Amino acid sequence: EKCNFPMEGFTWVGLIGLEDPPKEGVKDAIAVLDDASCKTVMVTGDHPTTAQAIATRIGILKENELANLPEEIREYTVVTGHQLAAYVPEGDGFENGACSEEQMEFWRKTVQHARVFARVSPVHKRVIVRAYQQIGGAIVAMTGDGVNDAPALKAAEVGVAMGIRGTEVAKEAADIVLLDDKFTSVVDAMGQGRLCSENLKKSIMYTLCSKIPQVVPTFAELLGVPTALTVTQVLLIDIGTDIWTAIAYAFQPAEASLMAEKPRHPLRERMVDWRVLVYSYFYIGMIQMLACWFVFFNMPHILDLMHKHSSVYSMQETRWNYAGMAAYYWTLVLGQLGAAMATTTTRTSLFSYGLPNKWLNVCFVFEVLLAAGIIYLGPCQRLFKTEPLTAAQALLGCSGLVAILLVEELRKAYLRRGDNAREAKAAMLLLEAE
């Protein structure tokens, strides 16, 4: 490289080596990010050789990776500020014809292949962030501590400043300030963010599961079916039980595979998408509804009430109808219990994951006790129009709970089998490549 000082006429005196080693845990953290489908890129002002050596030590670059890459890819893997200087676009980014086709082609390849940027200037850092956002379509998190890092920290979706050695300007520009200056804290925070998002999604899925079996009885009455669920009982489920269970998902611990999943792109993928609706309404919701109707129509004399308006019921017929409503309500509550257990994991078996959320377990007990009180306590029977169930009838009400757990275990086992097959195939391809 060109130097701005003379390189001749020196007398050899000695050699001094200085090392600024990576912090403990960084290599493991980057391995976790790789598993989480997150790309880690080093942006530094150090010499390319130094940057490459450090990147190899912490796992951003694999050992001898550059030597095994094709020439057309290798030149875009470790990119220097000297290379970037000729391709910096005019204006704020890469949109609206801000750069030529040659510049765009360079940045496309750089975004795709680059793992290390060395000898970069503050202007380059901001351009690099914009390139990953506008050309790569990525969500960018940028770490920095100096005044010169502020523009890049501000441009990134998540700017992360160092709290100990970071400047006040960097802290003001950043969205997050690390109090311990550890890169591993970024990974831990990412895990917590994923956990919050995943638990919120599970809570929504659980809450939606009961809507189909709650609304169908109303329309069934138009066809002459006896009342299976009253408005009061629906509110009792929504307000008395479901809401507390949904809140308890906030304390759900992470699954082992949480940081091995591909992240959800917040701008392209909705948290509540068609998969969530299909799962809640047309899968778990349908199982619950079928179980509720199965138990309801197995109650004594319910079929005798078909196409008969409740206003003309005798006292005995009213009691038959109340018993049927109690059975439907009991089956739905237990079905929601099964839905809650099923939605605590996405792929992990409930037998290996267990029930580690004590607050969710408290809600389970509360739901069962409340439902039992509604059915068996005299004042509650009169208020909520229920009749006591026999032991056999109450046991039959567990059919929805058992069906949901059984079907869900089979579905999750199938998903895990597919994941294992894909991992084995990827491992074989990697061995063949080596």
C-alpha positions in Angstrom: 0.0 0.0 0.0 1.1 3.6 -0.6 2.5 5.2 2.6 2.8 8.9 3.4 6.2 8.5 5.1 9.6 7.3 3.7 10.3 3.6 3.7 14.1 3.7 3.1 17.2 4.6 5.2 16.1 2.9 8.4 18.4 1.0 10.8 17.1 -2.2 12.3 16.8 -1.9 16.1 14.2 -4.5 17.1 10.7 -5.8 16.7 7.8 -5.1 19.0 4.5 -7.1 18.7 1.3 -5.7 20.0 -1.9 -7.8 20.4 -5.5 -6.8 21.1 -7.0 -10.2 21.4 -10.7 -10.9 21.0 -12.8 -10.9 24.1 -13.8 -14.1 25.8 -17.0 -15.6 24.4 -17.0 -13.8 21.1 -16.2 -16.9 19.0 -19.0 -18.8 20.6 -21.4 -15.9 20.2 -20.7 -15.7 16.5 -21.2 -19.5 16.2 -24.7 -18.9 17.8 -25.4 -16.2 15.3 -24.4 -18.4 12.4 -26.9 -21.1 13.7 -29.5 -18.4 14.0 -29.1 -17.5 10.3 -27.6 -14.1 11.1 -24.7 -12.9 9.1 -21.8 -11.3 11.1 -19.6 -8.8 9.3 -16.5 -7.1 10.6 -16.0 -3.5 9.8 -12.7 -2.1 11.0 -10.0 0.5 10.4 -7.2 -2.1 10.8 -5.0 -3.5 8.1 -6.7 -6.1 5.9 -4.2 -8.8 7.0 -4.8 -8.0 10.7 -8.6 -7.9 10.2 -8.5 -11.3 8.3 -6.5 -12.9 11.1 -8.9 -11.7 13.8 -11.9 -12.7 11.7 -10.5 -16.2 11.4 -9.8 -16.5 15.1 -13.4 -15.5 16.1 -15.1 -17.6 13.4 -16.3 -14.9 10.9 -14.0 -16.5 8.4 -13.2 -20.2 8.4 -9.6 -21.5 8.5 -8.2 -21.4 4.9 -11.6 -20.2 3.6 -10.2 -17.6 1.3 -7.7 -20.0 -0.3 -10.5 -22.3 -1.2 -12.8 -19.7 -2.7 -13.0 -18.9 -6.4 -11.1 -15.8 -7.4 -14.3 -13.9 -8.4 -15.7 -14.4 -4.9 -12.5 -14.0 -3.0 -12.0 -10.4 -4.0 -15.3 -9.5 -2.4 -14.8 -11.5 0.8 -12.3 -9.1 2.4 -12.9 -5.6 1.1 -10.7 -2.6 1.8 -11.6 1.1 2.0 -9.4 1.7 -1.1 -11.7 -0.6 -3.1 -14.8 1.1 -1.6 -13.7 4.6 -2.5 -14.4 4.2 -6.2 -17.9 2.9 -5.6 -19.3 5.2 -3.0 -22.7 6.5 -4.4 -23.7 10.1 -4.5 -26.3 11.2 -2.1 -27.7 9.2 0.9 -28.0 5.7 -0.6 -28.5 3.5 -3.6 -32.0 4.4 -4.6 -33.3 6.7 -7.4 -30.3 6.2 -9.7 -27.8 7.4 -7.1 -25.1 5.1 -8.6 -24.1 3.6 -11.9 -24.8 0.0 -12.9 -21.1 -0.8 -12.4 -21.4 0.5 -8.8 -24.6 -1.5 -8.2 -23.0 -4.7 -9.5 -20.0 -4.1 -7.1 -22.2 -3.6 -4.1 -24.5 -6.6 -5.0 -21.5 -8.9 -4.9 -20.0 -7.2 -1.8 -23.3 -7.5 0.1 -23.5 -11.2 -0.9 -19.9 -12.3 -0.2 -18.2 -9.8 2.1 -17.3 -10.9 5.6 -14.6 -8.3 6.4 -14.3 -4.6 5.6 -10.8 -3.2 6.5 -9.2 0.2 6.4 -12.6 1.8 6.1 -13.4 5.5 6.9 -16.5 6.8 8.8 -18.2 7.6 5.5 -17.7 4.0 4.3 -19.4 2.6 7.4 -22.6 4.4 6.7 -22.5 3.4 3.1 -22.0 -0.2 4.1 -25.0 -0.1 6.3 -27.1 1.4 3.5 -25.9 -1.2 1.1 -27.0 -4.1 3.3 -30.4 -2.4 3.9 -31.2 -1.2 0.3 -29.5 -3.8 -1.8 -29.4 -6.8 0.5 -32.8 -6.1 2.1 -31.3 -6.9 5.5 -32.2 -5.7 9.0 -28.9 -4.3 10.2 -27.5 -4.1 13.7 -24.4 -2.0 14.0 -22.0 -1.8 16.9 -19.6 1.1 17.6 -18.0 3.3 20.2 -16.5 6.3 18.6 -17.7 9.7 17.4 -17.1 8.6 13.8 -19.4 5.6 14.3 -22.4 7.8 15.0 -23.7 8.2 11.4 -23.6 4.4 10.9 -25.2 3.7 14.3 -28.0 6.2 13.4 -28.5 4.6 9.9 -28.8 1.0 11.2 -32.2 -0.4 12.3 -30.5 -1.2 15.6 -27.5 0.9 16.7 -25.6 -0.6 19.6 -23.1 1.6 21.4 -20.6 0.6 24.1 -21.5 1.9 27.5 -18.0 1.8 29.1 -15.6 3.0 26.4 -18.2 4.5 24.1 -18.4 8.3 23.5 -21.4 10.3 24.4 -22.0 11.0 20.7 -22.2 7.3 19.9 -24.5 6.6 22.8 -26.9 9.4 21.7 -26.9 8.1 18.1 -27.5 4.4 19.2 -30.7 2.7 20.1 -29.1 0.4 22.7 -26.2 1.0 25.0 -24.3 -2.0 26.3 -23.4 -1.5 30.0 -20.7 -4.2 29.9 -19.3 -3.6 26.4 -19.6 -7.4 25.6 -20.5 -8.6 22.2 -22.1 -11.7 23.9 -24.7 -9.3 25.4 -25.9 -8.5 21.9 -26.5 -12.2 21.3 -28.2 -12.7 24.6 -30.5 -9.7 23.9 -31.3 -11.1 20.5 -32.3 -14.4 22.2 -34.6 -12.4 24.6 -36.1 -10.5 21.7 -36.9 -13.8 19.8 -38.3 -15.3 23.0 -40.6 -12.3 23.5 -41.8 -12.4 19.9 -42.3 -16.2 20.0 -44.2 -16.1 23.3 -46.5 -13.3 22.0 -47.2 -15.4 18.9 -47.9 -18.5 21.0 -50.2 -16.4 23.2 -52.2 -15.2 20.2 -52.4 -18.7 18.7 -53.8 -20.0 22.0 -56.3 -17.2 22.4 -57.7 -17.7 18.8 -58.1 -21.5 19.3 -61.4 -21.2 21.2 -63.1 -18.8 18.8 -64.5 -21.4 16.4 -66.2 -23.6 19.1 -67.4 -20.4 20.8 -69.2 -18.9 17.8 -70.5 -22.0 16.0 -73.2 -22.8 18.6 -74.9 -19.5 17.9 -75.2 -20.3 14.2 -76.2 -23.9 15.0 -79.3 -22.6 16.9 -80.5 -21.2 13.6 -80.6 -24.8 12.4 -82.7 -26.0 15.3 -79.8 -27.3 17.5 -80.4 -26.7 21.3 -78.4 -24.0 22.9 -74.9 -25.3 23.6 -73.1 -22.2 24.9 -74.5 -19.0 26.3 -73.1 -15.5 26.0 -72.3 -15.6 29.7 -70.3 -18.8 29.4 -68.4 -17.4 26.4 -67.4 -14.3 28.5 -66.5 -16.6 31.4 -64.1 -18.4 29.1 -62.6 -15.3 27.6 -62.4 -13.2 30.7 -62.3 -15.7 33.5 -59.7 -18.2 32.1 -58.2 -17.4 28.7 -56.9 -13.9 29.5 -54.9 -15.1 32.5 -53.4 -18.0 30.6 -52.5 -15.8 27.6 -50.7 -13.4 30.0 -48.8 -16.3 31.6 -47.1 -17.0 28.3 -44.9 -14.0 29.0 -43.0 -16.3 31.5 -42.6 -19.2 29.1 -38.9 -20.2 28.8 -37.2 -20.6 25.5 -37.2 -23.8 23.5 -33.7 -25.3 22.8 -34.1 -24.6 19.1 -35.0 -21.0 19.5 -31.6 -19.6 18.3 -31.4 -22.2 15.5 -34.5 -20.9 13.7 -34.5 -18.5 10.8 -35.4 -15.0 12.0 -38.7 -13.5 11.0 -38.3 -10.4 8.8 -40.4 -7.7 10.4 -41.0 -5.9 7.1 -41.9 -8.9 5.0 -43.5 -11.4 7.4 -46.4 -10.7 9.7 -46.4 -12.2 13.2 -50.0 -13.2 12.7 -50.0 -14.7 9.2 -52.2 -17.3 7.4 -50.3 -20.1 9.2 -51.3 -18.8 12.6 -54.9 -18.5 11.5 -55.0 -21.9 9.9 -53.4 -23.4 13.1 -55.8 -21.7 15.5 -59.1 -21.7 13.5 -59.0 -24.7 11.2 -56.7 -27.1 13.1 -56.9 -26.8 16.9 -60.2 -24.9 16.8 -61.8 -27.6 14.7 -60.6 -30.4 17.0 -62.0 -28.5 19.9 -65.3 -27.9 18.1 -65.7 -31.5 17.1 -64.9 -32.7 20.6 -67.4 -30.3 22.1 -70.2 -31.3 19.8 -69.4 -35.0 20.3 -69.8 -34.7 24.0 -72.8 -32.4 23.7 -74.8 -34.8 21.5 -73.8 -37.7 23.8 -75.7 -36.1 26.7 -79.0 -37.8 27.5 -82.1 -36.5 25.7 -80.3 -33.7 23.8 -81.5 -35.1 20.5 -85.1 -34.9 21.9 -84.7 -31.1 22.0 -83.8 -30.7 18.3 -86.0 -28.1 16.4 -87.7 -27.1 19.7 -87.5 -23.6 21.0 -86.3 -23.1 24.5 -89.4 -21.0 25.4 -91.5 -24.1 25.3 -89.2 -26.4 27.2 -90.6 -28.1 30.3 -88.6 -27.9 33.5 -87.1 -31.3 32.8 -86.2 -30.4 29.3 -84.6 -27.2 30.5 -82.4 -29.3 32.9 -81.4 -31.6 30.0 -80.4 -28.5 28.0 -78.4 -27.1 30.9 -76.6 -30.4 31.3 -75.7 -30.3 27.6 -74.4 -26.7 28.0 -72.4 -27.8 31.0 -70.8 -30.6 29.0 -70.0 -28.3 26.1 -68.5 -25.7 28.4 -66.5 -28.3 30.3 -65.1 -29.9 27.1 -64.2 -26.5 25.7 -62.3 -25.5 28.9 -60.4 -28.7 28.8 -59.8 -28.3 25.1 -58.3 -24.9 25.8 -56.1 -26.6 28.4 -54.8 -28.9 25.6 -54.4 -25.9 23.3 -52.3 -24.1 25.9 -50.0 -27.2 26.4 -49.8 -27.7 22.6 -48.8 -24.1 21.8 -46.0 -24.0 24.4 -43.7 -25.6 21.8 -43.4 -25.3 18.1 -41.4 -28.5 17.4 -40.2 -29.9 20.7 -42.1 -32.8 22.2 -44.1 -31.9 25.4 -42.7 -35.0 27.0 -39.1 -33.7 26.7 -40.0 -30.0 27.2 -42.3 -30.5 30.1 -44.3 -27.8 31.8 -41.6 -25.4 33.1 -43.8 -22.3 33.3 -45.1 -22.3 36.9 -47.5 -19.4 36.2 -49.0 -21.2 33.3 -49.4 -24.3 35.5 -51.2 -22.2 38.1 -53.6 -21.0 35.4 -54.3 -24.6 34.4 -55.3 -25.5 37.9 -57.3 -22.3 38.2 -59.2 -23.0 34.9 -60.2 -26.5 36.0 -61.3 -25.5 39.5 -63.3 -22.6 38.1 -65.0 -24.8 35.5 -65.7 -27.4 38.2 -67.2 -24.7 40.4 -69.4 -23.4 37.6 -70.8 -26.9 37.0 -71.1 -28.3 40.6 -71.8 -25.3 42.9 -75.4 -24.5 43.3 -75.3 -20.7 43.1 -73.0 -20.9 40.0 -75.4 -23.4 38.4 -78.3 -21.0 38.6 -76.2 -18.0 37.4 -74.5 -19.7 34.5 -77.3 -22.2 33.5 -75.5 -25.5 34.2 -76.2 -28.9 35.7 -73.8 -31.3 37.4 -72.1 -33.9 35.2 -71.6 -37.5 36.2 -68.0 -38.8 36.5 -68.4 -40.6 33.1 -69.6 -37.4 31.4 -66.8 -35.3 32.9 -64.3 -37.9 31.8 -65.8 -37.9 28.3 -65.2 -34.1 28.3 -61.4 -34.8 28.3 -61.7 -36.1 24.7 -60.7 -32.8 23.2 -57.7 -32.4 25.5 -56.5 -35.9 24.7 -57.1 -35.5 20.9 -55.2 -32.2 20.7 -52.2 -33.5 22.6 -52.0 -36.7 20.6 -52.4 -35.1 17.2 -49.9 -32.3 18.1 -47.3 -34.8 19.3 -47.6 -36.6 16.0 -47.3 -33.4 14.0 -44.2 -32.2 15.9 -42.6 -35.6 15.6 -43.1 -35.3 11.8 -41.5 -31.8 11.7 -38.5 -33.0 13.8 -38.0 -35.9 11.4 -38.0 -33.5 8.5 -35.5 -31.2 10.3 -33.2 -34.1 11.0 -33.3 -35.3 7.4 -32.4 -31.8 6.2 -29.5 -31.5 8.7 -28.1 -34.9 7.6 -28.3 -33.9 4.0 -26.6 -30.6 4.6 -23.8 -32.4 6.6 -23.3 -34.9 3.7 -23.0 -32.0 1.2 -20.5 -30.2 3.4 -18.4 -33.4 3.7 -18.5 -33.8 -0.1 -17.4 -30.2 -0.6 -14.5 -30.7 1.7 
